[in-house]
Amino acid sequence: MFSKRIGIDLGTVNILVHEKGRGIVLQEPSVVAISVNDNRIMSVGNEALEMLGRAPNTIEVARPMRDGVIADYVVTEAMLRYFITKVAGRMPFFRPEVMISVPAGVTSVESRAVQDAAVQAGAREAFLVPEPMAAAMGAGMPVGTPSGNMVVNMGGGTSEAAVISLHGIVTSGSVRVGGHRIDEAIAGYVRRKYNLMIGERTAEMIKVEIGSALPMDTILTVEVRGRDQVAGTPKTIEISSDEVTEAIIEPLQTIVGVAKEVLEETPPELVSDVIDRGMVMTGGGAMLRNMDRLLTQETGVPCYVAENPIACTALGAGKALENYQLIRRTLPAI
């Protein structure tokens, strides 16, 4: 009754925390800086992100989540403890109840690892909800009705598509391709075409500033600085939005392929609902220019971007915890 109720979107790139009655209370990168000498965690979140690609040999900066699942259990637990403490306080009299979103395609072992990490990090009880379900609830879709609601959630490590009806996932598909893979595709393209080595954060900056899923009428350009592969000296080039579109075509086609597969597997009655209502895009990848147009073009189904795509999964995790008794029967067993 008195414990805090927290919904967590445990993403590969960002962690968002929703608290009942307060909304989104925290949004920080899921990055941890560790001292190599004594294996001690030095900083978490924004502070650790500042060190990414810039830290000396004595500091290892890592993302403990990879492709939406735990890659390093101990570091993930420490990171969760940091975020739960930040929201619930250092010594809460009542430990919080936590609902964490996990990708729809995870195994029971991966699910159990997330649940155990949350309990070890200070949660009284930890429940799990599939990311597409949380994203659809956070986007305000009528998931409790007997009609087809399609959501495409593009995160940092995974992209998922699902059709939801009566609080349950009817069909879903998941690929471990997301914003992170798009950044890698941009960095690889710049390396091949210009012999220029760029870091993860520079590739992300290019994606945010001029990235587009389809060629744009007005071509945008940005200056990129990096290290020349041949000479080993610093070098500056200019890259255009059309080049970025060319660079990221492969990961985007993989994401489109998942949406098509889900539509192929959906029962005819629900497909007709999806065609009427359209599909909703959530997650950070939904903010890529013209991504909605690309999905509409490739699937023939109208596509819309949710109001606050990045926050949808965390909002939905909070709603799922509030309505846990209602949706419990449809959640996958661990």
Residue, then its C-alpha position, 0 to 999 in steps of 0.5 A: m500500500f505504501s511502497k512505490r510502484i515503478g515501471i522500468d524500460l530497461g533498454t540497451v541504450n537508455i533506461l527510463v523510469h516511470e513512477k505512479g503519480r509522477g510520470i517519467v521521473l528518470q531518463e539516463p543512458s544505460v552505460v556504466a564506467i568501471s575501474v579496471n584496477d579494483n573492479r569498482i563501479m565509478s559512475v552510471g548513466n549520463e556521467a558514464l556516457e561522457m566517458l564513452g570513447r574518451a576514457p583512459n585504459t584504467i577505466e572501462v566504459a560498458r553497456p551491460m545490456r546488449d540486444g535488449v538482454i543482460a550481457d553482464y549480470v553483475v554490472t546490470e544489477a549495480m546499474l538497476r540498484y543505482f536507478i531504483t535507489k535514485v527513485a525510491g531513496r537510499m533506505p526505503f521503509f517499503r521496498p518498491e514494486v517494479m515492472i520491467s519491460v523485456p523484448a518479446g523474443v527473450t528466453s525464460v533464462e534471460s527473463r529470469a536473469v532480469q527478474d533476479a537482478a531487479v530483486q537483488a537491486g532492491a525491489r520487493e517484487a519484480f514483474l516482467v511485461p513484453e516490450p510490445m505490450a508495454a509500448a502499446m499501453g504507453a501509446g494509449m492503444p485500446v489493448g483490452t478490446p477484442s480488436g487488432n492493435m499493431v505496434v512496431n517498437m524500435g529500440g536501441g538493441t531490438s526492434e519488435a512488431a506485435v499485434i495485440s488484442l484482449h491484453g494479449i500478444v496474438t502474433s509477434g516478431s523480434v529482431r536484434v537490430g535497432g538504433h545501435r546497429i544503425d549507428e554501426a552501419i553509418a560508421g562502417y559506410v564512412r570507413r569504407k567510403y572515406n577511409l575515416m574512423i569515427g566513434e559510436r557517438t559521432a555515428e549517432m550524431i550523424k543519424v540524429e542530425i541528418g538521418s532519413a529512412l527515405p531520400m529527402d527533397t532537401i538534402l542535409t549535410v553535416e561535417v564529420r571529424g575522425r581519424d584517417q585510416v591510411a595516414g592516421t591523422p585527424k580529418t574532416i569530411e562532409i556527409s549528406s543525408d542521401e549517403v546516410t539513407e544508403a548506409i542504413i538501408e540494410p538494418l531498416q529492411t530487416i526491421v520492415g521484414v519483421a513487420k511484414e512477417v507479423l502481418e502475414e501471421t495475423p488472423p484475417e479478422l485482426v488484419s482488417d482492424v490493423i488496416d483500418r486503424g494503422m500501426v503505431m511506431t514507438g521507441g527511439g527509432a520511430m524518430l528517424r525521419n521518414m521511417d513511418r513513410l517507409l513502413t507504409q510504403e513497404t507494408g501498405v498499412p498506414c503508419y503513425v508515430a506515437e506522441n512520445p515514442i521514447a517514453c511509451t515503453a516506460l509509461g506502459a510498464g507503469k500502467a501494466l503494474e497498475n493493471y497487473q491483476l487484469i493482464r497477469r493471465t496473458l503475461p508469459a510464464i517465467 
